[in-house]
Amino acid sequence: MSNNSKIVLGIDVAKLKLDVALILPNKTLTKQFDNTSAGFKLLSKWLKSSDAFQVHACLESTGSYSQAVAHFLHENGHLVSMVNPFRVKGFAKSKMQRNKTDTADARLIAEFGLSQNPDQWFPPAPAIAELQAMTRRIETLEEMLQMERNRFDTAAEKTKPSIARMIKIFEQEIDNLRKSIKEHIDSHPDLKEQEQLLETIPGIGERTAHLLLAEIEFERYASARAVAAYAGVTPRKKQSGTSLNATNLSKMGNKRIRKGLYFPAIVATTHNRIVKEFASRLEQNGKTPMQIVCASIRKLLHIAFGVLKHKTPFDPTLAFSS
């Protein structure tokens, strides 16, 4: 489909509202809908009334607020792209956009979708979606638990019993969810096999394996580099004349993976032969400790991809990062 005939729907997602811009061959329409199931149905009727029976919907990946409408559009036969907000931000700079309104943002996202033709998004398999929901719920509860623990030491004596009760509740809920995750994985043979393979990699334990399985559908990626790019751990070169020459992480990816692999990568630099030798070479080349850890995260992802691709337990004598 050429850009001249392509119909693109840009969606600026907020908690309660969806501002949309529909680029048709001869005009652009804008409208606002509730970010609810009822709002999605009205959006669908509006698209049909505008002779937009199949669109390429483009929206930023803004977490839970964008998931429901993305699923709805996909299930109703539309193409959907969930793009990194940094890409849209860069596109806005290239167009020198000055207006910052929800309607303007929806137009910008639609224009981005039309000119950049981003990759199609597919919803995760049901088993992965359930696993992801549980691991992300644990993440939320752990943050709340840490907040209560921080409050406890400086709290007034009268309030400490209340805080202590909340701490126990959060701990119990986290424990219950971890048990549910184990039961969930045990009931899905493919996930169980992948979990066992990942745990053969020194540095990756049970919880890290659960995180990786929840956040990455490895079989959808053609290469280890693609997985690393999704996680935002591919190197980004910065060079300008002789005054700047540095390489940093792109960080344009899934921050949960980077956060979850930080400490496993540190462990791997000591206990994983491949990562240890890799880190040693980086140190000899003058890399900083943080650069070494970040590169080790990338190396772990490459190894994880290879182990799952070949369905072979980790072996330090084999090349796994294909």
GUFIRO-985573 format. One record per residue (C-alpha): x, y, z; residue in one letter; residue number from 1. Coordinates in nm, 2 decimals. Example, Ala and Ser with C-alpha at 12.3 -4.5 7.8 and 13.67 -1.06 7.14 Angstrom:
// residues 2
u, v, w, code, pos
1.23, -0.45, 0.78, A, 1
1.37, -0.11, 0.71, S, 2
//
This chain:
// residues 322
u, v, w, code, pos
0.00, 0.00, 0.00, M, 1
0.15, 0.33, -0.10, S, 2
0.16, 0.63, 0.14, N, 3
-0.09, 0.81, -0.09, N, 4
-0.36, 0.55, -0.03, S, 5
-0.26, 0.44, 0.32, K, 6
-0.50, 0.52, 0.60, I, 7
-0.32, 0.60, 0.93, V, 8
-0.47, 0.65, 1.27, L, 9
-0.25, 0.83, 1.52, G, 10
-0.36, 0.79, 1.89, I, 11
-0.24, 1.01, 2.18, D, 12
-0.32, 0.80, 2.48, V, 13
-0.40, 0.94, 2.83, A, 14
-0.54, 0.76, 3.13, K, 15
-0.90, 0.87, 3.06, L, 16
-0.90, 0.99, 2.70, K, 17
-0.78, 0.90, 2.35, L, 18
-0.71, 1.19, 2.11, D, 19
-0.70, 1.05, 1.76, V, 20
-0.60, 1.18, 1.41, A, 21
-0.71, 0.99, 1.10, L, 22
-0.51, 1.06, 0.79, I, 23
-0.72, 0.98, 0.48, L, 24
-0.61, 1.01, 0.12, P, 25
-0.76, 1.36, 0.09, N, 26
-0.80, 1.49, 0.44, K, 27
-0.72, 1.45, 0.81, T, 28
-0.99, 1.41, 1.08, L, 29
-0.95, 1.45, 1.45, T, 30
-1.17, 1.34, 1.74, K, 31
-1.16, 1.24, 2.11, Q, 32
-1.29, 0.92, 2.28, F, 33
-1.30, 0.78, 2.63, D, 34
-1.02, 0.53, 2.70, N, 35
-1.28, 0.26, 2.79, T, 36
-1.44, -0.03, 2.61, S, 37
-1.74, 0.19, 2.53, A, 38
-1.50, 0.45, 2.38, G, 39
-1.33, 0.19, 2.17, F, 40
-1.67, 0.08, 2.02, K, 41
-1.74, 0.44, 1.94, L, 42
-1.40, 0.48, 1.78, L, 43
-1.47, 0.17, 1.56, S, 44
-1.80, 0.31, 1.45, K, 45
-1.64, 0.65, 1.37, W, 46
-1.37, 0.47, 1.16, L, 47
-1.63, 0.29, 0.96, K, 48
-1.84, 0.60, 0.90, S, 49
-1.52, 0.76, 0.77, S, 50
-1.47, 0.47, 0.52, D, 51
-1.16, 0.36, 0.72, A, 52
-1.23, -0.01, 0.74, F, 53
-0.87, -0.10, 0.79, Q, 54
-0.62, 0.14, 0.93, V, 55
-0.26, 0.14, 1.04, H, 56
-0.30, 0.26, 1.40, A, 57
0.01, 0.41, 1.56, C, 58
0.04, 0.49, 1.93, L, 59
0.32, 0.53, 2.18, E, 60
0.40, 0.24, 2.41, S, 61
0.29, 0.41, 2.74, T, 62
0.23, 0.11, 2.95, G, 63
-0.11, -0.01, 3.07, S, 64
-0.30, 0.29, 2.93, Y, 65
-0.23, 0.20, 2.57, S, 66
-0.26, -0.18, 2.60, Q, 67
-0.64, -0.21, 2.59, A, 68
-0.70, 0.00, 2.28, V, 69
-0.41, -0.17, 2.10, A, 70
-0.57, -0.51, 2.17, H, 71
-0.91, -0.39, 2.06, F, 72
-0.78, -0.25, 1.73, L, 73
-0.58, -0.57, 1.66, H, 74
-0.87, -0.79, 1.73, E, 75
-1.09, -0.59, 1.49, N, 76
-0.85, -0.64, 1.20, G, 77
-0.65, -0.32, 1.20, H, 78
-0.27, -0.31, 1.18, L, 79
-0.12, -0.17, 1.51, V, 80
0.22, -0.03, 1.58, S, 81
0.34, 0.05, 1.94, M, 82
0.63, 0.28, 1.91, V, 83
0.89, 0.40, 2.15, N, 84
0.80, 0.76, 2.27, P, 85
1.17, 0.86, 2.20, F, 86
1.12, 0.79, 1.83, R, 87
0.81, 1.01, 1.82, V, 88
1.00, 1.28, 2.01, K, 89
1.28, 1.27, 1.76, G, 90
1.03, 1.30, 1.48, F, 91
0.87, 1.60, 1.64, A, 92
1.21, 1.77, 1.66, K, 93
1.28, 1.70, 1.29, S, 94
0.95, 1.87, 1.20, K, 95
1.02, 2.16, 1.44, M, 96
0.68, 2.11, 1.60, Q, 97
0.60, 2.40, 1.84, R, 98
0.24, 2.33, 1.94, N, 99
0.20, 2.09, 2.23, K, 100
-0.16, 1.98, 2.26, T, 101
-0.33, 1.64, 2.27, D, 102
-0.47, 1.69, 1.92, T, 103
-0.14, 1.81, 1.78, A, 104
0.03, 1.51, 1.94, D, 105
-0.22, 1.28, 1.77, A, 106
-0.16, 1.44, 1.44, R, 107
0.22, 1.41, 1.49, L, 108
0.19, 1.04, 1.57, I, 109
-0.03, 0.98, 1.27, A, 110
0.23, 1.16, 1.05, E, 111
0.50, 0.95, 1.21, F, 112
0.31, 0.63, 1.12, G, 113
0.26, 0.75, 0.76, L, 114
0.62, 0.84, 0.69, S, 115
0.81, 0.59, 0.90, Q, 116
0.59, 0.29, 0.86, N, 117
0.68, 0.13, 1.20, P, 118
0.68, -0.24, 1.25, D, 119
0.35, -0.41, 1.33, Q, 120
0.28, -0.50, 1.69, W, 121
0.13, -0.83, 1.79, F, 122
-0.03, -0.89, 2.14, P, 123
0.16, -1.15, 2.35, P, 124
0.03, -1.50, 2.36, A, 125
-0.23, -1.55, 2.64, P, 126
0.02, -1.75, 2.86, A, 127
0.28, -1.48, 2.83, I, 128
0.03, -1.20, 2.89, A, 129
-0.08, -1.37, 3.22, E, 130
0.29, -1.42, 3.32, L, 131
0.36, -1.06, 3.24, Q, 132
0.07, -0.94, 3.45, A, 133
0.19, -1.13, 3.75, M, 134
0.55, -1.03, 3.73, T, 135
0.46, -0.66, 3.68, R, 136
0.22, -0.68, 3.98, R, 137
0.51, -0.81, 4.19, I, 138
0.72, -0.52, 4.07, E, 139
0.45, -0.28, 4.19, T, 140
0.40, -0.45, 4.52, L, 141
0.78, -0.46, 4.58, E, 142
0.79, -0.08, 4.53, E, 143
0.51, -0.03, 4.78, M, 144
0.68, -0.27, 5.02, L, 145
1.00, -0.07, 5.01, Q, 146
0.82, 0.25, 5.07, M, 147
0.66, 0.11, 5.38, E, 148
0.99, -0.03, 5.51, R, 149
1.15, 0.31, 5.46, N, 150
0.87, 0.47, 5.66, R, 151
0.89, 0.23, 5.95, F, 152
1.22, 0.35, 6.09, D, 153
1.12, 0.72, 6.12, T, 154
0.75, 0.67, 6.19, A, 155
0.58, 0.78, 6.50, A, 156
0.54, 0.49, 6.75, E, 157
0.16, 0.50, 6.72, K, 158
0.18, 0.44, 6.35, T, 159
0.44, 0.16, 6.35, K, 160
0.19, -0.12, 6.41, P, 161
-0.01, -0.01, 6.10, S, 162
0.30, 0.00, 5.89, I, 163
0.41, -0.34, 6.02, A, 164
0.08, -0.49, 5.92, R, 165
0.10, -0.34, 5.57, M, 166
0.45, -0.48, 5.53, I, 167
0.33, -0.83, 5.62, K, 168
0.04, -0.79, 5.38, I, 169
0.27, -0.69, 5.09, F, 170
0.51, -0.97, 5.17, E, 171
0.23, -1.23, 5.17, Q, 172
0.09, -1.10, 4.85, E, 173
0.43, -1.11, 4.68, I, 174
0.48, -1.47, 4.81, D, 175
0.14, -1.57, 4.68, N, 176
0.21, -1.43, 4.33, L, 177
0.55, -1.60, 4.32, R, 178
0.37, -1.93, 4.39, K, 179
0.11, -1.85, 4.12, S, 180
0.39, -1.79, 3.87, I, 181
0.55, -2.12, 3.94, K, 182
0.22, -2.30, 3.90, E, 183
0.15, -2.11, 3.58, H, 184
0.49, -2.20, 3.43, I, 185
0.46, -2.56, 3.54, D, 186
0.12, -2.58, 3.36, S, 187
0.27, -2.47, 3.03, H, 188
0.54, -2.71, 2.90, P, 189
0.70, -2.46, 2.66, D, 190
0.75, -2.20, 2.94, L, 191
0.88, -2.47, 3.17, K, 192
1.13, -2.59, 2.92, E, 193
1.25, -2.23, 2.85, Q, 194
1.27, -2.16, 3.23, E, 195
1.49, -2.46, 3.28, Q, 196
1.72, -2.37, 2.99, L, 197
1.76, -2.01, 3.11, L, 198
1.85, -2.13, 3.46, E, 199
2.15, -2.32, 3.32, T, 200
2.31, -1.98, 3.25, I, 201
2.53, -1.87, 3.54, P, 202
2.39, -1.53, 3.66, G, 203
2.03, -1.61, 3.57, I, 204
1.82, -1.75, 3.85, G, 205
1.45, -1.84, 3.87, E, 206
1.32, -1.48, 3.92, R, 207
1.53, -1.34, 3.64, T, 208
1.42, -1.63, 3.41, A, 209
1.05, -1.54, 3.49, H, 210
1.12, -1.17, 3.41, L, 211
1.28, -1.26, 3.08, L, 212
1.00, -1.49, 2.98, L, 213
0.74, -1.24, 3.08, A, 214
0.90, -0.94, 2.89, E, 215
1.05, -1.10, 2.58, I, 216
0.89, -1.35, 2.34, E, 217
1.22, -1.47, 2.22, F, 218
1.09, -1.67, 1.92, E, 219
0.96, -1.34, 1.76, R, 220
1.31, -1.21, 1.72, Y, 221
1.53, -1.30, 1.43, A, 222
1.86, -1.22, 1.61, S, 223
2.02, -1.17, 1.95, A, 224
2.09, -0.81, 1.85, R, 225
1.72, -0.75, 1.79, A, 226
1.65, -0.87, 2.15, V, 227
1.92, -0.64, 2.28, A, 228
1.77, -0.35, 2.09, A, 229
1.43, -0.42, 2.23, Y, 230
1.58, -0.41, 2.58, A, 231
1.77, -0.08, 2.50, G, 232
2.11, -0.22, 2.56, V, 233
2.26, -0.18, 2.21, T, 234
2.55, 0.06, 2.19, P, 235
2.49, 0.41, 2.06, R, 236
2.78, 0.60, 1.91, K, 237
2.82, 0.98, 1.98, K, 238
3.08, 1.15, 1.77, Q, 239
3.13, 1.51, 1.68, S, 240
3.46, 1.62, 1.54, G, 241
3.74, 1.57, 1.79, T, 242
3.54, 1.70, 2.09, S, 243
3.31, 1.41, 2.15, L, 244
3.37, 1.04, 2.09, N, 245
3.17, 0.82, 2.32, A, 246
2.96, 0.51, 2.32, T, 247
2.66, 0.47, 2.55, N, 248
2.36, 0.25, 2.58, L, 249
2.06, 0.35, 2.36, S, 250
1.82, 0.30, 2.65, K, 251
1.54, 0.32, 2.40, M, 252
1.38, 0.00, 2.50, G, 253
1.22, -0.21, 2.79, N, 254
1.36, -0.06, 3.11, K, 255
1.22, -0.35, 3.31, R, 256
1.47, -0.58, 3.14, I, 257
1.77, -0.35, 3.20, R, 258
1.67, -0.31, 3.57, K, 259
1.61, -0.68, 3.62, G, 260
1.94, -0.78, 3.46, L, 261
2.16, -0.53, 3.65, Y, 262
2.25, -0.75, 3.95, F, 263
2.25, -1.08, 3.75, P, 264
2.50, -0.92, 3.51, A, 265
2.73, -0.83, 3.81, I, 266
2.70, -1.19, 3.93, V, 267
2.78, -1.32, 3.58, A, 268
3.10, -1.12, 3.56, T, 269
3.23, -1.35, 3.84, T, 270
3.05, -1.68, 3.79, H, 271
2.98, -1.70, 3.41, N, 272
3.30, -1.79, 3.22, R, 273
3.19, -1.62, 2.89, I, 274
3.07, -1.30, 3.06, V, 275
3.38, -1.30, 3.30, K, 276
3.62, -1.31, 3.01, E, 277
3.42, -1.05, 2.82, F, 278
3.42, -0.82, 3.11, A, 279
3.79, -0.87, 3.17, S, 280
3.87, -0.76, 2.81, R, 281
3.65, -0.45, 2.85, L, 282
3.83, -0.36, 3.17, E, 283
4.17, -0.40, 2.99, Q, 284
4.04, -0.16, 2.72, N, 285
3.97, 0.10, 2.98, G, 286
3.60, 0.07, 3.01, K, 287
3.43, 0.20, 3.33, T, 288
3.26, -0.03, 3.58, P, 289
2.92, 0.09, 3.46, M, 290
3.00, 0.04, 3.10, Q, 291
3.12, -0.32, 3.18, I, 292
2.80, -0.40, 3.36, V, 293
2.58, -0.26, 3.08, C, 294
2.78, -0.46, 2.82, A, 295
2.75, -0.77, 3.04, S, 296
2.37, -0.72, 3.04, I, 297
2.38, -0.73, 2.66, R, 298
2.60, -1.04, 2.66, K, 299
2.36, -1.22, 2.90, L, 300
2.07, -1.14, 2.66, L, 301
2.28, -1.27, 2.37, H, 302
2.35, -1.59, 2.56, I, 303
1.98, -1.63, 2.66, A, 304
1.87, -1.59, 2.30, F, 305
2.11, -1.85, 2.18, G, 306
2.02, -2.10, 2.45, V, 307
1.65, -2.07, 2.37, L, 308
1.70, -2.07, 2.00, K, 309
1.90, -2.39, 2.00, H, 310
1.71, -2.54, 2.29, K, 311
2.04, -2.64, 2.44, T, 312
2.16, -2.59, 2.80, P, 313
2.44, -2.33, 2.85, F, 314
2.78, -2.45, 2.76, D, 315
3.07, -2.20, 2.79, P, 316
3.26, -2.38, 2.51, T, 317
2.99, -2.31, 2.25, L, 318
2.89, -1.98, 2.09, A, 319
2.54, -1.90, 2.20, F, 320
2.49, -1.54, 2.08, S, 321
2.38, -1.61, 1.73, S, 322
//
